[in-house]
Amino acid sequence: MTQDLAAVEAKATFAKSPIGESTLDLSSYAKERGVRYFMISYTDLYGSQRAKLVPAAAIADMQKDGAGFAGFATWLDLTPAHPDLFALPDPSSVVQLPWNKEIAWVAADCVMEDKPLAQAPRVVLKKMVAEAAQLGLYVKTGVECEFFLINPDGTAIYDTKDCAQKPCYDQQALLRRYDVVAEICDYMAELGWNPYQNDHEDANGQWEMNWNFDHSLITADRHAFFKFMVRAIAEKHGMRATFMPKPFMNLTGNGCHAHISVWDKSGEKNAFYDGSDDLGLSAQGYNFLGGIMRHAEALAAITNPTVNSYKRINAPRTTSGATWAPNSVTWTGNNRTHMVRVPGKGRFELRLPDGSANPYLMQAVIIAAGLSGIKNKADPGKRYDIDMYQQGHLVTDAPKLPLNLLDALRNFDKDAELKQAMGEEFANSYVKLKMIEWNSYVSHLTQWERDNTLDI
């Protein structure tokens, strides 16, 4: 809720390698830093992080050939008959765990038979980054990863004293969780992420921690590591961290808002900026936004990828008084009740994604939709400045966001342009596996059904 890229843009520094190219030798890195083990990690289509723990003595071979996995054993569209899947570590992403210096985490690209696995999320993102680069465009994003700190069995928030009706920015609750929040923030600072604020969010037990925006691949790697780190530190303190979109029906859900801007290769010129425009957006910026609006009903299948996601989007009013989540495809100026807002010059915020979004696929679909908008000179449509929570019923010409995961998947499957942009192999695999997830959900007998149907 609190990210303001304008406040950090002037002093932001960006990595020199926006598409993950690096000559770093991981074996030398281990010797210099006292690393004993590497976690070679990849993210599957469900957003689950998979890893092998590799001794530093073996990392030279792994950097060359990759760590072997049975792909069918994770959420990838593979069978037991497929050849070995190799996770090839990208040394530009390596992170020495601040809480355990003996271990280094490194993001990996999935390879099979010496070719990138087209359905693998990080491979999909790198494809989109490369396509944008061919147009001289470098997408930079920041994410707002909201999460709850709950008890280990997942039934309630951890802090029983955190019970205010409007708990957002609660000072006392923030101080009670100083142990966890400060530890994570210190680690982000140590890693060079330039964290700049932390706060208690709108729901009881909910938190948000902000760090600087950067190239989309770097942001995705940091997003993936952040989720891993937050869960690890929460466990260390006897808690459980969840990024689940709507873990408690009466409380505001976990969003993962993305702040988006596009730059030239030097990183010095913001292609979205036009000081003469009312909102500070260039024609290209409006076209990129137009692509997001045009494909919103389909991209929701990726930015909101779980059954639970649609309990956040279509939620009734929470105890705090607002859901802070959109339910219609609308955009605005600095107004948080819409799917997209333009809070500052040269950028916009997509408020649709939630905490279950795959860090890599979320970035990939944003770029895919945005590039579509630029290529087709898409118009974002009418700007609305009303309070959508109070007056949304007056808007009759804006599409509604999907009511459930099935609708979102059907929308994505019908969006031929978006599927082609992200890759047909990926798109088909994603829809296939997510339909399995949906069918598993609808085959489950719920207590609601028993309560409302037993006596009919």
N, C-alpha and C positions, 0 to 999 in steps of 0.2 A: 504493500500500500504506500510505502514511503519513498520509493526510489525516485531520485531526481538527478538525472544524468547531467543536466545543465550545470549543476553545482560542482561536478567533478570533471566535466569535459575539458576545461582549460588546462588542467594539470594531469590529465590522463596520459599514460604512456602505454604503447602497444607493442606486443611481441613482433620481432622482425620476420617471423615465419608463419604467416596466416594459414597455410594449409598443411602444417604439421611436418615440414621437412627439417631434418636436423642431422648433423654429423657427429653428435655426441656419442661417445663410446661408453656403453653402460658398464662394461667391466672396469674401465678406468674410473668411472663415476663411483662405483662401489668401493674401490680401493681408497679413493680420496675422502670418502664420507663415512667409511666404516659400515657400509651396508652389507648385511649377511644374506638377505633374501629379497627377491623381487616378487611382487604380486603382478603377474601379467593378466590384465583384466579386459574383458570385452562385455558389451551390453547387448542382450538379445532383443528380439522383437517385442517382448512383453516389458522391457525396461529393467529386467533383472540383470544384476552384475555377476559375471562368472569369472573365476580366477584360478590360476595355478600358482603355487608357492615354489619359486625356483631359486636354488642356491646361487649365490653370486659367482661361484666357481663355474657354473654352467651357463651363465647369462650370455657369454659371447656367441655360443652356438644358437641360443634362443633368439638373439637379436638378428642373426642371419636367417634362420630357418623357421622360427616361431615355436610356440608351445602347442603340443598336440591335444585336441579335444575330440570327443565323440559328439558331433553337432546335434544329433537327434536327442541327446540327453538334456538339451536345453531348448528354449522356445525359439527354435529356428525351423523353417519348413524343410526338414531333411529327414531321411529315413535311416534305419540301422545299416542299410546297404551302402550308404554314401561313403566315399573315402574320408580319411581323416581331415578334420578342420584344424587349421593352424592359426593361432593368434599371434600376429607379428607385432611386437612391441614398437610403439612410436616414441623414440627417446625424447622428442620435444615435449612430451606430456609428463615425464617422470616427476614424481613427488616423493620425497623422503618423508615418511610419516612423522609428523611433529611429536606425536605421543609415543612413538616407538621407533627410534632412529635406526634400529637394525633392519627395518623393512622399508622398501621403496615400492610405491604403486606406479604402474605405467599402463596407460591405455593402449589397446591393441586393435589392429585391423584384421578382420577375418579373411583368410585365404584358403582356397581349396584347389588342389592341382595347379599350384603356382599362379592362380588368378584370383583377384579380389572377389569375395562372395557378394554378389550384387544385392542380396537382400539384407546384408548386415547393416545395422543402423549407422555406424560410424563411416562405413563405406559410402552409404547413401548421402550422408552429409558432405563428405569430401567431394563427391561428384557434383553436388549443387554448388559448393564453394568454388570449384574449378570452373563451372559454367558461368558463374557470376564474374569471375576473374577475367574470363575471355571477353567480357563486355566492359572491362576496366572498372568493375564494381566490387567493393569489399564490404560485406555486411558485418556490422558490429552490433552486438546486442548485450544487454544486461538483463538478468533474471532476478525476480523476487521470489525466493523459495520459502513459502510459509510451511510451518510444521507444528505439530502438537507434541508436547512432552506428557506422556501418559504413564500409567502404572504398567508393570511388566506383562500383566495378562490382557491388557488392551481394553479394559472395561470402563475406565474413567480417567480424567486428567490426573496427573500426579499430585499437583498442589491443591489440597482440599480447601485451602484458604483463598484460593483464586476463584471467587464466586460473585464478583461485581456484575451488575446488569450491563454496564458499559465498561468493559475491562481494558479497552484499547489504550496503550501507553501507560498502563497502571504502574506507578513508580514503585510501590511496595512489592508488588509481584515481581517486577523486574529485579529488584534487589535480592529477593529470595532465590532467584535463579541466577544470580551473578556467577556462581561457581561454574555452571555449564556454559552460559553465554560468553563470559569473559574468556574461558579456556578456548572455545572455538574461535572467537574473534582474534585472540592472540596468535593462534595457529595460522589463520588466514593472513595476518600481517607478516608473520614469519615467512610465509610462502610467496609474499610479494603481490598478493591480490589487491592490496589497498582497500581494506574494509573501511567503511566510513560511518555506519550507524547500525544500531541494533534496537529492536523494540518489541514490547508485548503487543501482539496483534489484537484484532477485533473480537476474537473468541477467548473464553477462559482457557488457559493452558496453551495458547497459541503464540508462536514467535516468528519473527522475520529478521534476517541478518543480510545486510547489503554490502556488496563489494563492487569495484569498478567494472564497467563494461569493457569488452574487448572483441577481437575477431570471433566470429560465430563458432568456429571449431574450438578455440581456446575456451570460450564461455561454456560450451557443451562439456568439454573435459572437466572443467572446474565444477560445473553443475553435478556431473556424475560423482566426482570425488567428494563434493560437499555433502551429498546425501549419505555416502559411505561414512564420512567423518562424523557427521551429526549423530548417526545411529551408533557409531562406536563410542563416542564420548558420552552419549546418553546412557548406554549400557554400563559404562564405567562408573557412572553415578547412581546406578540402581534404577534407572528409568528406561523408558522405551520411546523412541522418536518415531512419529508416523507422518508421512506426506500424503496419506490417503485423502482424497478430495473432500469427503463428507463423513468423518468418523462418528460425529454426533449430530443427530437431526436438528436439535434445537440451537446449535452453534454455527457460526460462520465457517464455511469450508476453507480448505487449503488451496489458494490460487498459486499460480506460477507465472505472473505477468511478465511479458517480455517487452523491453524497450528497444526500439529498432532504429538504426540509422545506417546510411550507406556512404562510403568514402572512396576516394581515389586510392591508387596503390601506395602513395606516399603516406597516407593517413592524415594528411594535413587539410584536405579539402572535403567538406561535407557536401555530398551531392544532393542531399535532401534540403539543404539550407537555401532560403531566399528571403533576405531581410525585407524585401518590399511587399511580401505577402502577409496578409492579416495574421495567419498562424505561423508564419516563418517557414512554410514548406515550398519547395520547388515543384515545378511541373512533374519532374521525375519522381519526387516524393509522393505526390498525389497519385501518380500512375501506380507506384508500388502499393500504396494503400488501396487503390482500386482493385488490384489483384487479390489482396487479402479479403476485401469485401465480396468480390465476385466468387471466390472459392470457399467462403467461410463455412457454409453448410457441409462441405465435404472435408475440409481440413480439420473440423472438429473431431473426426474419427481418430486423428493423430494427436491433436493438442489435448483432447479429453478422451483417453483411450480405454477407460474401464466402465463397467456397469455403474459403479458408484459415482462416476464423474457427473452423471446427469441428475443426481440428487443435489449437486451443488448448483448447476446451471438453472435448474427449474425449481429451486427451493422456495418454500414460503418464508415469510419474514422471520428472522432469527431473534433471539432474546435481546440482542444489541440494537435491533431496529432496522437492520439492512443486511442483505446477503453479500453485497459487494461483488456480485457475479452477474454477468449479462444473461439475457435470454432472447435477445433479438439482434439482428445484424444491422447495427447502427454505429455511426461515428460522430464525434463531437470535438469541441475544444477542450478546455481543462475541466472536465466533468466526468466523475468516476462512475456514473450510472450507465454508461454505454460500453459496447464491446471494444471500441477503439477510442482512445482520447489522444489529443495532441497537447501535452502538458508544457511543451517548450519548443522553441524554434529548432528546426532541423531534425526532428525525430517524432516518433509516436509510440504509444503504449498499446499493445494488444493484451486485453484483460481476459481473454477467453481461456488460455491454458490453465491446467490445474496441477496439483502436486504429483499426480501419477504420470504426467507426460514424460515420455522417453527423452532424455536430454539431447540426443542426437537427432531423432526424428522430428522433434519440435522445431529445432533450428532449420532442418532440411525443408520442412513443409512451408515454413515462413518464406524462405528464399525462393522455393519453387513457385509459390503463389505470387510473390512480389515480382519476380522476373517475368511471369506471365502478364502481370499488369503493365510492366514497362514495355514489353514487346507489343502488346495490343493497345497501348495508350489507354488503359482502362480508367474510367471515371469512377471515383468512389461513391458517387451519388450524393443525395441530399445530406447536408449537415444538420443534425438535430441538437439543439441546446437545452432541451427540456429535461426535467427530472424523470428518467424512465421508470423509476420505481413508483412514482406517484401518477405520472401522466402517460405511461407507456401505452395504455389502452387507446390513446388518441392517435397513435401511429398505426396506420392501416396498410401502408405500402412497403413496409420493411419485412423481409423474410424472418421467420422465427428460427432459432437454433434448434437442432434435433432434440426430441423429447427423450431419446434413449440411445444406447449404443447401436442397436440394430438400425435405426433410422440413419445414424451417422455413417455407418459402414455402407449402407445402400447408397447414400449420397456420394461417398468417396468412390465407390465402385462405378458409379455413373459418370464421374468427372474424368472423362478420357484425357483431357489436357493435363490435369494434375497428375494422374497416374503415369502418363508418358514422361512427364518432366522428372518424376522421382525414379522412374524405371519400372517397366512392366513386371519384371521378375520380383522386385520388392513388393509392388502393389498387390500382385496376385497372392504372394505368400502372406502378406500382412492380413488381407481380407480373409484368407482361408483360416489362419490361426485364430483371428479375432472372432470369426463366426463359430469356431469350436468353443471359444470362451462363452459367447452369448448362448449357444445351445446348452452348454453345461449349466448356465445360470437359470434358464427357463425350465429346465428339467428338474430343478430343485424345488421341493415342496416347502413353502414358507409357513411360518406360524400365522401370518396375516390370512392366508387362504383357509387355514383351519378355523380361525376365529370367525371368519365371515361366510363360510360355506358349509360347515359341518351340519347345520340344521336347516339348510334350504331343501 
